[in-house]
C-alpha cells in the first residue's frame, strides 16, 4: 500500500502520450497512488521537465528502469512501452508479485506465433503469455477479475470490436463480409518526430496507412473468431485524420436476416452492453462524433441498416488515448481489484 492506504502504482514509459494520460487519470483516482516513473532516455529528469503543466501536482523524477526497485515499491505496474519491450520485463515483475498491465501488443495474442509473425520478435515466455487476459473489459470482464497480467487492447481494435461484437456473438452477419474503415487522430502515432506528422504534412489531408497489413488486423481477427466460434477474417483499413485525438470506426457487413431493421439492432446492442457503463448505444438516427468522447472513457455507438444492400453499418467513436489506451487500462485495473469499473474515470467530454 502507498502512504495513504491506496494501491501503489508505477508507470514504465511515462514520457509518451499514453503515459501522460495515465498520469492525469491516476491523479484523479481515489484508490491509486502513483509512486514510481521509469524511463530510459529521460531518466534522471523530473517528470515536469517533459510536461511542465503537471509540475504543481507531481514532483516525481523519472528513474532508470530497475525491476527490483519497481517490484519493491509498486503493487501495480503499467508498461507503456514500444512493442517488444514489455515481454522482457513482465516475467520478472509478475514473479515478484506485481500486477502488470501492458499497453503494447506483447500480451494481446493467445497464439504467440501470430505475434512473432506480425511483430518480428521471437518469444520465450509462452507459458506466461497464455495467462494474459485481453484487456477489453466489455468482453472479458470475468477473466479480468482474477488477472495478474493484462494485454490492453489496441485503440483501433477497441473501437472496431465494440462495433462488431454483438453482430458476431449473435451470428447476425455473414462474418467474411465485415469491412472496417477506421480513422484516427495524430496522437495515435505517439510522441515522436516524424515527417508525416508535421503540421504542414498532416493538416488539411487524409491518408490511409498500413493498408491490408496493419498490425491491428490479427488482433481484431483473434477476438472476432472467438466471438463467432469459427475463424473470421476482416478487411481493416486505418486512416490518419488531421485532429489530435479520437477514433471513428465505421463497420460494414452483410446481414444474415435482411428483415432486421435499425431498431431491432439497437435493441440487440443495448441488451449486449446492458452491464457496460462505458458503452453508449445511441438512439435511432443519431450517429457518433469523436468530439463527444474526447477526454472520456466512453464509446459511442450508432447503428443503421441499408435495405437496398442488406448491410448493417455500425459507427463507433472513442478517444484513442483514453478508452483506446490509458483509461481502458485503468478500467481493467478497477475490475482486477474488485472495484466499480467507473471509478476515477471521466465520463463528460471536453466539448467543443
N, C-alpha and C positions, 0 to 999 in steps of 0.2 A: 504494500500500500504506500501511496505518497504521504507526505506530511499531513495532509488534510483528511486522511482516511479514504481518499479517492484512489482509483486504479492508476498506477504509474505507467506512462506511455513513452515510447521512443519512436523517432522517425529517422530512418536512414535514407538519405537522398532528399533532404527537405528544400533544396535550392530551386527546384522546378516549380511549374505552375500547380501541379498536383500537390506538391509538398506545402506550398504556401496556403492552399485551400484547407489542407488538413490542420495547419497551424491555426487558422481562423476559426474553424469549426471546433477544435479542441478547447480554445479559449472560452467558448460558449457552452461547453458540455459540463453538466453538473457532477458527473461521476468520474471524469477522466482528468488526469493531470499530466501535462507534457513536461518530462524531466530530462530528456536527452535528445540531442540532434546530432546526427553523424553525417559526415561528408568526406569527400576525397579532395577535390580541387579547392574547395572553400574552407577546409579545416583550419582552425586557428582564428577564424574571424568571428566577431559577434554576428548573430543572425541578422541584426538590424543594419549591418553593413550592406547586406544583399537587398533587404526590404526595409528601408528606413521607417515606413509607416507602421510597422509592428513594434518599433522600439519602446514606446511607453508601456506596452503590455508584456513584452517578452525580452528578458535580459540574457537568454541562453547563448552560449558560444557554440559554434559548430565544431565538433570534436572529430579527431581521426577515428575511423571505424575500428572499434575494438570489441569483438563479440563477447569476450569475457566481461568487460565493463558493462556492455549493454544488458547482458543477462543478469548482472548483479543489481542494476538499478531499475530495470523495466519488467513489468508483468506482461505487457503487450508491446509488440514491435510492428510498425508499418514499414514495409520495404517499398520505397518509391524510387525505383532504380530502372535504368535501361534493361531491356530483355537480356537474360543470360547471366545476370549477377546475383539475383536473389537465390537461385538454386545452389550457389556456393556458400551462402550464409545461413539459410533457413535450417539445414540439418543441425548445425551446432546450437542455434538459438532454441530450437524445439527440444533438443536433448537436455538443455539446461533449464527447461520448464517454462519458456516463454510461449505465449500465443503469438502466431505470426500471420499477418495479413499482407499478401504480396500484391502490389498494384501493377506488376508487369505480367507477361504471358507465361512465366515459368511454371506455374502450377494450375493452369486453366485446363490442361488436357488430360483425359483419362488414359489415353494411349500416348506415351512419350515418343514413340516413333513418329507420330504426326508432328509433334513439336520439333523434333530433330530435323525433319524434312523441311519444314517451313521456316525455322529459325536458325538452322545450320550449326547447332551446338550439340555435341554428344553428351549424354547424361548418364550418371551412375547412381542416381538416387530414386530408382524406380519404385522401390517399396514405400518410401516416404511419399512420393508423388501420388501414389494410389490412395493415401489417407486424406489428400487435399479435397476440400469441398469447393465447388464452383460458386463464386460469390455473387449470385443473382438471387436475392432473398425471396422474391416473389415466386420463384420456382423451387428453391432449395432451403426453405425456412427450417424444416425439421432437421435436415442434416447439419445446418449451421449451428443449431442449438448445442451440439456437443463437440463442435470442431476445435482443433488446435491450430490447423493450418488451412488458410483460405486463399484461393487464387481468384482475386476480384475480377469480375467480368470487364471486358473491354467496353469502351464508350459506344462505338457503333453497334457492338453486339447487344448492349443493354437496350438501346432504342429499338433495334430490329427484332430482338427476341420477345420483348414485351408486346410488340405489334403482332407477331406470328404465333405466339404460344397457344392462345385459346383455339386458333384455327387448326393447328396441328394436333393438339391434345384431343379435340373433339372430332377429328377426321373430317373437317368441313371443306377442305380444299384438296385439289389434286396437287400433291406436295411438290412434284417436279416442276410445276409451273411458277413457283414462287420467285419473284424478282424483287430485289431490294435496291432502291435508289436512295442513298443517304448523303446528306450534306452537313458539313461541319465547319465550325469557326476555326480561326487560325491558331487559337491556343492549343488545339488538339495536336499540333505538331511539336509542342514543347517549347522550352525557353532556350533556343539556340539560334546562332546566326546562320541564316540560310538565304540564298539569293531569292528563292521563290516566295519567301515570307516577307520580303521588303515591301513597304507600303506601295512604292511605285510599281512593283510587280503584281501584287495581290489585289490591290484596290481596283474597283470597277471591272472585275474579271472573275469568272467562274471556271474552274478547271477540274476535270476528273483526274484521279490518280490511282495507282495500284489496280488498274483495270484487269479483270479476270485473274488476278494473282495477289490480291490484298491478303495480308496475314490474318485478318479477322474472319475470312471466309471459313476455314476449317473449324474455328471456334463456334461460329454460328451453326454450321452443319452438324457438329457434335451434339449440340443441345436439341436442334430440330429433329435429328434422328432418334434421340432418346424419347422425345415427346410423341413422335409419330409411331414409334415401335418398329421402324424399319429405316434403312439408310436413305437419307434425304440429301440431295444436292440443291444448292441455291445459286442464283446469279446475284452477285453483290458488287455494286459499283459506288465507291465513295467520291464525293466532290468537295473541293475547298471553296468556301464562300467568304467574301471579304467582311467578316464580322469577327469579334473577339471570341465570344462563347456561344455555345448552343449546337444541338444536332437536331435535324428534322429527317427522319427516315420515312420514306413512302414505300409501302409494300403492296405489290400486286400479285394476285393469284386467282386461278380459276376455281369457282365454287363447284363442289360435287352436286349440290342441290341448287339449281338455278332459281328455284322458287323462294329461296331465302332473301328477305329484304333487309334494308338497313336496320330497322327497329328490332328485328329478330337477332341480328348480330350484336347490337348494343346490349340487349338483354343477356346474351351469352357472355359477352365480355364483362359485364357488371357482375354476373354470377361468378365467373372465373376469378375476378380480382376483388371479391367481396371482403376478404380479410387482408387486403393490401392497401394500407393507408397512404402509400406514396404513388399510387396509380389513380389517375382521374380519367374515367371514361366520359367523354363529352356528350352532351345531348344531341339529338338528331339535327343534322345540318350544320353543326359547329365543328370547325377543324382547327387543330392546334397551331400556335405560333411559338417559336423558340423564346421570344421575349417573355411569355407567360411563365416559363420555367426558370428563367435566368436567376441565378443565385439561390435556387431552391433544390431540394432533393426529389422534386416531383417529376413524374412522367405523365404528360397529357396525351390522350389517345382519341383520335377522331376516326369515324368509320363511314364508308359509303359503299354502295353496290351499284354496278352498272348492268342493268338487264339486257342491254344491247350486246355486251361482250361476255356476259355471265361471270364477270370478275368482281372480286371484293378488293377494295382499296382501303388500306389502313395507314393512317399517318400518326407518327409518334414523335413527340418533342421533349427533349431533356436539355439540361445544362451539362455539357460534356465534362466539365471539371467537378461537378457536384454529384448528381445521380450517375454520371458516367465515370466517376473516379473517386474523389475523396469522400463525398457524402455517402456514397454506397458502401465504401469501406467501413465507415462508422456505423451505418445501418447494420451491416453484417456483425460488427463487434457488439452492438447492442443486443442482437439476438444470441450471440455466443455467450454473453454474460447473463442472459435471462431478463434483460430489461425491455421496456417498451421500445419498439424499433423506431419510434418517432423521437426518442429522447435526444435533445441537444441539436436537432437538425432543423434548418429553415424551411418554411412552407409558404412564404409570401415573397413574390418576386421583386427584383429591382425593376420597377416599371415607371416610366417607359424606358 
